[in-house]
Amino acid sequence: MALKEELGLKKDFASPAHEALLSIYYTASIMKKRADDFFGKFGLTDVQFNLMNLLYYESGKEGGLSQAQISDMMLVNRANITSLVDRMEKAELVTRTAHANDRRYNIIKLTSKGRNLYTKVEPHYLEQVKKVMSPLDAAELKRITGMLEKVRRTLQV
């Protein structure tokens, strides 16, 4: 169904660019709601899962990531990472320790509880990703990824 009908709009969009932008935004908001429902079943948020994913797959030889690295990878400011890590540390999903060579930096690592929860959730998550993206074939997925990269480049100027 076209976005105009989904939103119950009477008038056409001002331009195809405006329609496309609103379509991206509307799709993202639906995805966010679905993610909240999905991750809520596991007592997580999408942001917590994202952090767990980074720690699981991107940790260096020390087995963790600095808060600065996490901030860069998650594209949020360090203050937000601090409160996120605080909540996850309280839930015993991650630990925070001072960096061995520079005590100004904290290294965040998954706990065994966090690792177990992540490995429990990840297969279900990947199944949902596959289901949501199933209407698109491999070439379409590649094209949409490329198109969104172009839009992000424009936004990052």
Secondary structure, 3 states (H helix, E strand, C coil): CCHHHHHCCCCCCCCHHHHHHHHHHHHHHHHHHHHHHHHHCCCCCHHHHHHHHHHHHHCCCCCCEEHHHHHHHHCCCHHHHHHHHHHHHHCCCEEEEECCCCCCCEEEEECHHHHHHHHHHHHHHHHHHHHHHCCCCHHHHHHHHHHHHHHHHHHCC
